[in-house]
Amino acid sequence: MKNFFFSFDCINFYNYSVVLISFLLFILTLALASCGKSSNTDKSSETKNNTINFSEIKSGEPIRVGPKGCSSSFSYYNTTPENPEGSKIAYVTFNSIPKNDRNEKVNGGLWICNTNLSSHKKITNISNVEVHNGSKFQWVDNETIAYQDDSIRMVNLNGKHLIPAFKGHLGHHAYNKNILFSTNSKQTGLSTIYQKDKVGNEKEIADVEDFKGLVDYFDSSNFKSLKKWSISHLQYAPNGQKIAFRLNVGPKTETYKHLVIFDLKTRKTTFFGPKPMHFSWYDNKSIMGHDNQIADGKTNDNTLRRWDLRTNYLETLGGSGNHLGASNDREYFASESWYGNDPVILKLYRHGDTTAFWQHVVSNDKYTTWNLAFHTNPSFSRDGKRLYFNKCVGSGVVKTFMVLIPDD
């Protein structure tokens, strides 16, 4: 009899455990599924009726863009999430987040909505993507987005993939419906720059062999062999005639991350030297970024500065920062606290002013922001009236936000 009751209790305990585990798995599935449904069901004033009226929104107050139920992200720093005509916004959601390593891959979705935050729609799933830089998505035209998960892909707004997926490292933005990417050539094994359009036309631009002259200008004692050089952060100049990129030539320290400019027509190469932090083109003849190591006679204090293509200092654009966002008219600049800082504060500057006229705490969680690489990555709307950014709202939770730029 004693053995009978013991067996009965064990069976009941087993059954209860199965039910409890099944229930918990069901709840977890519902939570993750919330990232796959039309989002912004939050009933707070910021997204009332899934639509906002900009004339009724107070400037300087952040408004959540992506869903309430899961983490979301925009793309690279200074890569606007808006399509060329400024009518739609893209963002990515994540079904989970990395636990211990920024390089851990997760799954999610690529979403779009109208600029007034109405009509949220997932256009495709994304797989095996790093949360850093939010799948590097960029608008190719008003109806097409390029993005990178385990491969580079192009998709239209109906979710149709336009060309076969291909391997590589996607650049920052498209120009004239072409994207830039780098990958190791199948023929040479060297890191190579390519251009591609949405119907699959591809053009090889240059490879690291074309940039080996770098060793004539800088101490190359710790440089890696040419086959181990790599190209990243490809960016068209505003007029599309030149490209700038990061050339990684040695150990993983900033000293060996060089900024190189390549003229697409003349094939002339300009070696800028070790890059400023999170560089971008200012105009067709100059570069902007945070001065962490530029040999320009100025203090390397992370101040936002502008240089010609030979590292000659031109002007100070804003205060100290990290990831850079700039309005198209270059009247406003945004950036956040340097690596490792806590809290992380996003600041907005007027051209030439080193004192911010607006600021906002975007993280109180060093681990999520820096260790897991959920970076703030600010960028502006096409018309320069709104600032987009990622914000850590809790441990392991990051949301996409925008803010109307204050008038004063």
BASEDREN-817819 format. One line per field, with one value per residue (C-alpha): residue number from 1; x, y, z. Coordinates in nm, 4 decimals, padded with zeros to 6 digits, m for minus. Layout:
BEGIN
nr <- [NUM, ...]
X <- [X, ...]
Y <- [Y, ...]
Z <- [Z, ...]
***
This chain:
BEGIN
nr <- [1, 2, 3, 4, 5, 6, 7, 8, 9, 10, 11, 12, 13, 14, 15, 16, 17, 18, 19, 20, 21, 22, 23, 24, 25, 26, 27, 28, 29, 30, 31, 32, 33, 34, 35, 36, 37, 38, 39, 40, 41, 42, 43, 44, 45, 46, 47, 48, 49, 50, 51, 52, 53, 54, 55, 56, 57, 58, 59, 60, 61, 62, 63, 64, 65, 66, 67, 68, 69, 70, 71, 72, 73, 74, 75, 76, 77, 78, 79, 80, 81, 82, 83, 84, 85, 86, 87, 88, 89, 90, 91, 92, 93, 94, 95, 96, 97, 98, 99, 100, 101, 102, 103, 104, 105, 106, 107, 108, 109, 110, 111, 112, 113, 114, 115, 116, 117, 118, 119, 120, 121, 122, 123, 124, 125, 126, 127, 128, 129, 130, 131, 132, 133, 134, 135, 136, 137, 138, 139, 140, 141, 142, 143, 144, 145, 146, 147, 148, 149, 150, 151, 152, 153, 154, 155, 156, 157, 158, 159, 160, 161, 162, 163, 164, 165, 166, 167, 168, 169, 170, 171, 172, 173, 174, 175, 176, 177, 178, 179, 180, 181, 182, 183, 184, 185, 186, 187, 188, 189, 190, 191, 192, 193, 194, 195, 196, 197, 198, 199, 200, 201, 202, 203, 204, 205, 206, 207, 208, 209, 210, 211, 212, 213, 214, 215, 216, 217, 218, 219, 220, 221, 222, 223, 224, 225, 226, 227, 228, 229, 230, 231, 232, 233, 234, 235, 236, 237, 238, 239, 240, 241, 242, 243, 244, 245, 246, 247, 248, 249, 250, 251, 252, 253, 254, 255, 256, 257, 258, 259, 260, 261, 262, 263, 264, 265, 266, 267, 268, 269, 270, 271, 272, 273, 274, 275, 276, 277, 278, 279, 280, 281, 282, 283, 284, 285, 286, 287, 288, 289, 290, 291, 292, 293, 294, 295, 296, 297, 298, 299, 300, 301, 302, 303, 304, 305, 306, 307, 308, 309, 310, 311, 312, 313, 314, 315, 316, 317, 318, 319, 320, 321, 322, 323, 324, 325, 326, 327, 328, 329, 330, 331, 332, 333, 334, 335, 336, 337, 338, 339, 340, 341, 342, 343, 344, 345, 346, 347, 348, 349, 350, 351, 352, 353, 354, 355, 356, 357, 358, 359, 360, 361, 362, 363, 364, 365, 366, 367, 368, 369, 370, 371, 372, 373, 374, 375, 376, 377, 378, 379, 380, 381, 382, 383, 384, 385, 386, 387, 388, 389, 390, 391, 392, 393, 394, 395, 396, 397, 398, 399, 400, 401, 402, 403, 404, 405, 406, 407, 408]
X <- [00.0000, 00.2828, 00.4409, 00.1042, 00.0649, 00.4231, 00.3643, 00.0380, 00.2076, 00.4867, 00.2398, 00.0444, 00.3611, 00.4701, 00.1343, 00.1269, 00.4819, 00.3958, 00.0933, 00.2926, 00.5784, 00.3334, 00.1597, 00.4879, 00.5955, 00.2586, 00.3063, 00.6604, 00.5346, 00.2715, 00.5332, 00.7645, 00.4746, 00.3994, 00.7017, 00.5329, 00.2026, 00.1171, 00.2781, 00.2205, m00.0916, 00.0134, m00.2739, m00.0585, m00.0830, 00.2382, 00.0762, m00.2945, m00.4939, m00.1599, m00.1180, 00.0399, m00.0302, 00.2998, 00.1243, m00.0041, 00.3231, 00.5467, 00.8975, 01.1784, 00.9676, 01.0717, 00.8036, 00.8355, 00.8357, 00.8558, 00.6408, 00.5940, 00.6288, 00.9829, 01.3148, 01.3655, 01.6434, 01.7228, 02.0236, 02.3772, 02.4558, 02.3678, 02.1629, 01.8086, 01.5291, 01.3096, 01.2540, 01.3761, 01.0448, 01.0198, 00.6814, 00.7797, 01.0044, 01.1760, 01.2963, 01.3818, 01.2451, 01.4200, 01.2507, 01.5230, 01.8434, 02.2031, 02.2807, 02.6576, 02.8105, 02.7441, 02.8204, 02.5447, 02.2887, 01.9141, 01.6004, 01.3462, 01.1624, 01.1970, 00.9053, 00.7787, 00.5236, 00.4169, 00.6094, 00.3126, 00.3479, 00.0344, 00.0057, 00.2860, 00.3625, 00.6218, 00.7553, 00.9957, 01.1546, 01.5248, 01.7437, 02.0809, 02.1411, 02.3591, 02.1679, 02.4538, 02.3438, 02.0014, 02.0591, 02.2220, 01.9010, 01.8853, 01.6326, 01.7366, 01.4362, 01.0882, 00.9766, 01.2916, 01.5047, 01.8449, 01.9380, 02.1813, 02.1137, 02.3007, 02.3250, 02.2604, 01.9091, 01.6795, 01.3067, 01.0116, 00.7369, 00.5177, 00.7825, 00.9084, 01.2830, 01.4052, 01.7394, 01.9168, 02.0794, 02.4557, 02.7363, 02.9202, 02.9310, 02.6680, 02.7633, 02.5749, 02.3365, 02.2372, 02.3067, 02.1140, 01.9534, 02.2910, 02.4281, 02.7893, 02.9207, 03.2508, 03.3406, 03.6386, 03.6689, 03.6295, 03.9094, 04.1719, 04.0595, 04.1108, 03.8611, 03.6860, 03.4364, 03.1286, 02.8279, 02.4918, 02.1379, 01.8024, 01.7877, 02.1249, 02.3590, 02.6953, 03.0177, 03.3555, 03.5060, 03.8405, 04.0153, 04.2773, 04.5533, 04.4557, 04.5233, 04.8546, 05.0242, 04.9099, 05.2381, 05.4308, 05.2657, 05.2334, 05.4368, 05.3447, 05.5500, 05.2367, 05.0294, 04.8805, 04.9412, 04.7357, 04.5128, 04.4041, 04.3153, 03.9416, 03.7037, 03.3971, 03.1680, 03.1440, 02.9834, 02.9074, 02.9910, 02.6744, 02.7250, 02.8160, 03.1516, 03.3708, 03.3448, 03.4927, 03.5523, 03.7377, 04.0429, 04.1375, 04.5079, 04.6352, 04.5442, 04.1929, 04.2786, 04.1754, 04.5298, 04.4978, 04.1542, 04.2353, 03.9998, 04.0469, 03.8791, 03.8489, 03.7412, 03.5099, 03.5895, 03.9625, 04.0412, 04.2589, 04.3089, 04.3486, 04.4811, 04.3284, 04.5040, 04.3629, 03.9930, 03.7881, 03.5270, 03.2149, 03.3046, 03.0691, 03.0933, 03.0198, 03.0047, 03.1798, 03.5155, 03.5306, 03.4815, 03.3230, 03.3598, 03.4635, 03.8318, 03.9764, 04.3088, 04.3440, 04.6889, 04.5508, 04.7139, 04.3945, 04.3370, 04.2010, 03.9053, 03.6248, 03.4985, 03.2944, 03.5131, 03.5405, 03.8515, 03.9440, 04.0455, 04.4074, 04.3208, 04.3536, 04.1227, 03.8391, 03.5959, 03.4360, 03.0805, 02.9668, 03.0674, 03.2171, 03.0423, 03.0562, 02.8088, 02.7276, 02.4052, 02.3835, 02.0867, 02.1035, 02.1459, 02.4224, 02.2474, 02.2062, 02.4290, 02.3524, 02.5757, 02.5883, 02.8347, 03.1662, 03.2081, 03.1693, 02.9896, 02.6884, 02.4423, 02.4512, 02.3281, 02.2226, 02.2910, 02.1736, 02.3933, 02.3510, 02.6229, 02.9396, 02.8076, 02.9817, 02.7041, 02.3991, 02.0589, 01.8743, 01.9764, 01.8152, 01.9309, 01.9157, 02.0595, 02.1252, 02.2449, 02.6107, 02.5894, 02.3036, 02.4382, 02.8099, 02.8639, 02.5723, 02.6276, 02.2762, 02.4211, 02.2229, 02.2984, 02.1290, 02.0074, 01.7750, 01.4601, 01.4984, 01.3619, 01.5802, 01.2868, 01.3082, 01.5848, 01.5738, 01.7617, 01.7710, 01.7028, 01.7661, 01.4533, 01.5536, 01.7993, 01.8174, 01.5326, 01.5913, 01.3295, 01.3287, 01.2365, 01.2060, 01.1853, 01.0753, 01.3715, 01.3031, 01.2801, 01.4758]
Y <- [00.0000, 00.2371, 00.1732, 00.2335, 00.5808, 00.6604, 00.5677, 00.7629, 01.0752, 01.0455, 01.0128, 01.3164, 01.5181, 01.4182, 01.5143, 01.8482, 01.9178, 01.8430, 02.0736, 02.3513, 02.3276, 02.3213, 02.6302, 02.8182, 02.7252, 02.8478, 03.1844, 03.2124, 03.1351, 03.4077, 03.6565, 03.5794, 03.5781, 03.9358, 04.0283, 03.8738, 04.0583, 04.4060, 04.6208, 04.9436, 04.8141, 05.0191, 05.2481, 05.5209, 05.8718, 05.8290, 05.5837, 05.6510, 05.4874, 05.3708, 05.7150, 06.0409, 06.3936, 06.5796, 06.9113, 06.7790, 06.6251, 06.8181, 06.8598, 06.7098, 06.4244, 06.0794, 05.8706, 05.4939, 05.3687, 04.9892, 04.7427, 04.7404, 04.3639, 04.3005, 04.4677, 04.6610, 04.8500, 05.0840, 05.0396, 05.1822, 05.5188, 05.8057, 05.5730, 05.7060, 05.4511, 05.6559, 05.5748, 05.8365, 06.0232, 06.0262, 05.8558, 05.5280, 05.4060, 05.0675, 04.8902, 04.5377, 04.3381, 04.0596, 03.7440, 03.7139, 03.8904, 03.7727, 03.6534, 03.6635, 03.7687, 04.0525, 03.8122, 03.5714, 03.5373, 03.5803, 03.5784, 03.8520, 04.0497, 04.3491, 04.5908, 04.9088, 05.1701, 05.5124, 05.8101, 05.8959, 05.5453, 05.4028, 05.0741, 04.8688, 04.5670, 04.2923, 04.2357, 03.9480, 03.7333, 03.7725, 03.4846, 03.4509, 03.8230, 04.0186, 04.2861, 04.5300, 04.7692, 04.6106, 04.3969, 04.6999, 04.7654, 05.0504, 05.1735, 05.1114, 05.3061, 05.3811, 05.0207, 04.8190, 04.7485, 04.5803, 04.4100, 04.1558, 03.8578, 03.5355, 03.6759, 04.0043, 04.0236, 04.2667, 04.2641, 04.4722, 04.6003, 04.2997, 04.0664, 03.9408, 03.8807, 04.0230, 03.8502, 03.5459, 03.6058, 03.6536, 03.6717, 03.9861, 04.2890, 04.5477, 04.9163, 05.2057, 05.3357, 05.3085, 05.5598, 05.5718, 05.2363, 05.0656, 04.9206, 04.8695, 04.5542, 04.3807, 04.0137, 03.7944, 03.7344, 03.3729, 03.4274, 03.6028, 03.5423, 03.9148, 04.1463, 04.3166, 04.6011, 04.5418, 04.7433, 04.5787, 04.6822, 04.5257, 04.3223, 04.1629, 04.3643, 04.3517, 04.5444, 04.4816, 04.8124, 04.7406, 04.5069, 04.5423, 04.4992, 04.8454, 04.9904, 04.8248, 05.1642, 05.2381, 05.0869, 05.3717, 05.6310, 05.4618, 05.2356, 04.8865, 04.6836, 04.5336, 04.5104, 04.1745, 04.0110, 04.1524, 03.8427, 03.9257, 04.2882, 04.3548, 04.6295, 04.7521, 05.0537, 05.1388, 05.4781, 05.6670, 06.0378, 06.2516, 06.2806, 05.9130, 05.9844, 05.8596, 05.6013, 05.6045, 05.2916, 05.1387, 04.9318, 04.6911, 04.6131, 04.4944, 04.4079, 04.4946, 04.8382, 05.1749, 05.2498, 04.9835, 05.0871, 05.3223, 05.5503, 05.5246, 05.7289, 05.5870, 05.7830, 05.5618, 05.7425, 05.8168, 05.5232, 05.7572, 05.6523, 05.8909, 05.7559, 05.9580, 05.7587, 05.6044, 05.6896, 05.9185, 05.7354, 05.6602, 05.8700, 05.9885, 06.2152, 06.5785, 06.6787, 06.5586, 06.6973, 06.6427, 06.3899, 06.4282, 06.2179, 06.2159, 06.2943, 06.0037, 05.9748, 06.2210, 06.3773, 06.7266, 06.9202, 06.9095, 06.7251, 06.3748, 06.4319, 06.2792, 06.6216, 06.6187, 06.7704, 06.8035, 06.7462, 06.7551, 06.4248, 06.4779, 06.5110, 06.8893, 07.0327, 07.2456, 07.3118, 07.1882, 07.0702, 06.9677, 06.8350, 06.5090, 06.1941, 05.8501, 05.7277, 06.0154, 06.1291, 06.4397, 06.6118, 06.6385, 07.0157, 06.9691, 07.2081, 06.9448, 06.6695, 06.3985, 06.1623, 05.9696, 05.9065, 05.7344, 05.3583, 05.2234, 05.5252, 05.4814, 05.6395, 05.6812, 06.0270, 06.1214, 06.4859, 06.7116, 06.9962, 07.2867, 07.3273, 07.4556, 07.4532, 07.2213, 07.2640, 07.0442, 07.2145, 06.8853, 06.5653, 06.2421, 05.9387, 05.6422, 05.3745, 05.2973, 04.9467, 04.9240, 04.5529, 04.5759, 04.8851, 04.8114, 04.4379, 04.3272, 04.6177, 04.7610, 05.0972, 05.4208, 05.4743, 05.8133, 05.9296, 06.1967, 06.2097, 06.3104, 06.6578, 06.7025, 06.7572, 06.4304, 06.2342, 05.8532, 05.6417, 05.3175, 05.3347, 05.0740, 05.0759, 04.7882, 04.5047, 04.3359, 04.5455, 04.8028, 05.0049, 05.2316, 05.5955, 05.9237, 06.2807, 06.6045, 06.8400, 07.1285, 07.4750, 07.6387]
Z <- [00.0000, 00.0831, m00.2558, m00.4212, m00.2680, m00.3479, m00.7127, m00.7177, m00.5792, m00.8316, m01.1173, m00.9985, m00.9539, m01.3035, m01.4546, m01.2731, m01.3877, m01.7494, m01.7328, m01.5675, m01.8169, m02.1084, m01.9722, m01.9301, m02.2830, m02.4117, m02.2367, m02.3746, m02.7252, m02.6971, m02.5810, m02.8696, m03.1148, m03.0207, m03.2313, m03.5307, m03.5130, m03.6273, m03.3634, m03.1724, m02.9974, m02.6947, m02.5922, m02.4399, m02.5791, m02.7754, m03.0175, m02.9713, m03.2523, m03.4007, m03.5557, m03.4462, m03.5579, m03.5573, m03.5061, m03.1727, m03.0547, m02.8187, m02.9547, m02.7519, m02.6115, m02.7448, m02.9160, m02.9442, m03.3034, m03.2833, m03.0876, m02.7128, m02.6818, m02.8024, m02.8728, m03.1952, m03.3695, m03.6533, m03.8829, m03.8914, m03.7357, m03.9732, m04.1954, m04.1966, m04.1512, m04.3873, m04.7527, m05.0052, m05.0209, m04.6407, m04.6215, m04.4531, m04.1720, m04.1481, m03.8355, m03.7239, m03.4320, m03.2425, m03.1141, m02.8502, m02.7544, m02.7111, m02.3602, m02.3333, m02.6634, m02.9081, m03.1943, m03.0938, m03.3734, m03.3210, m03.5364, m03.5948, m03.8586, m04.0895, m04.0502, m04.2101, m04.1085, m04.2249, m04.0923, m03.8686, m03.7161, m03.8785, m04.0707, m03.9152, m04.1307, m04.1176, m04.4675, m04.4020, m04.1347, m04.0634, m03.9470, m03.7760, m03.7436, m03.5024, m03.3118, m03.3737, m03.6508, m03.6856, m03.9987, m04.1671, m04.3596, m04.6110, m04.8637, m05.2249, m05.3535, m05.2207, m05.2679, m05.1967, m04.8900, m04.8758, m04.5504, m04.4086, m04.1868, m04.2695, m04.6244, m04.8050, m04.9478, m05.1284, m05.0634, m05.1803, m04.9531, m05.0320, m04.8928, m05.2279, m05.2440, m05.5721, m05.6303, m05.4854, m05.1477, m05.1479, m04.8927, m04.7911, m04.5639, m04.6556, m04.6753, m04.5170, m04.7816, m05.1456, m05.4205, m05.7487, m05.6578, m05.6105, m05.2892, m05.1846, m05.0217, m04.9618, m04.9632, m05.0416, m05.4151, m05.5234, m05.7745, m05.5614, m05.2050, m05.1385, m04.9708, m05.2633, m05.3079, m05.5231, m05.6367, m05.7047, m05.8017, m05.7244, m06.0451, m05.9749, m06.1964, m06.0215, m06.0716, m05.9099, m05.7994, m05.6327, m05.3905, m05.1183, m05.3774, m05.5038, m05.1590, m05.0724, m05.1220, m04.7673, m04.6453, m04.8114, m04.5862, m04.2474, m04.0215, m04.1400, m03.8934, m03.7357, m04.0530, m04.1437, m04.4795, m04.7669, m04.7717, m04.4178, m04.4855, m04.4843, m04.5979, m04.4080, m04.3526, m04.7229, m04.7868, m05.1080, m05.1166, m05.1505, m05.5286, m05.5655, m05.7308, m05.4462, m05.1722, m04.8236, m04.6204, m04.3304, m04.4198, m04.1420, m04.1740, m03.8355, m03.4759, m03.3593, m03.2269, m03.3662, m03.4880, m03.7569, m03.8818, m04.1672, m04.3576, m04.7335, m05.0088, m05.3605, m05.6703, m05.8772, m06.2029, m06.1832, m05.9496, m05.7467, m05.3841, m05.0916, m04.7618, m04.4803, m04.2085, m03.8888, m03.8991, m03.6756, m03.4720, m03.6713, m03.9725, m04.2452, m04.5453, m04.4584, m04.8240, m05.1396, m05.0298, m04.6541, m04.3746, m04.0306, m03.7179, m03.3545, m03.3090, m03.1135, m03.2979, m03.5875, m03.6371, m03.6971, m03.4147, m03.2096, m02.8837, m02.9393, m02.7065, m02.9172, m03.0266, m03.3474, m03.6193, m03.9949, m04.2091, m04.5739, m04.7309, m04.6204, m04.2479, m04.2466, m03.9807, m04.1201, m03.8349, m03.5143, m03.5709, m03.2228, m02.8836, m02.7642, m02.8778, m03.0313, m03.2963, m03.5294, m03.6900, m03.9119, m04.0745, m04.4529, m04.4371, m04.1752, m03.9380, m03.6646, m03.5280, m03.2733, m03.0800, m02.7542, m02.4714, m02.5384, m02.4989, m02.1467, m02.0034, m01.7773, m01.8138, m02.1895, m02.2885, m02.6412, m02.7232, m03.0039, m03.1300, m03.3643, m03.6249, m03.4608, m03.1042, m02.8565, m02.5997, m02.6576, m02.6779, m02.6123, m02.4399, m02.3281, m02.1282, m02.3664, m02.1378, m01.7737, m01.8584, m01.9606, m02.0347, m02.2839, m02.4579, m02.4710, m02.4160, m02.6328, m02.8785, m02.8792, m02.9801, m02.9999, m03.3719, m03.4222, m03.7622, m03.8978, m04.1057, m04.4695, m04.3945, m04.0850, m03.8491, m03.6533, m03.4842, m03.4744, m03.2206, m03.0221, m02.6483, m02.3791, m02.1616, m01.9324, m01.8945, m02.2333, m02.3750, m02.6503, m02.8395, m03.1426, m03.0799, m03.2611, m03.1370, m03.2993, m03.2895, m03.0495, m03.2045, m02.9220]
***
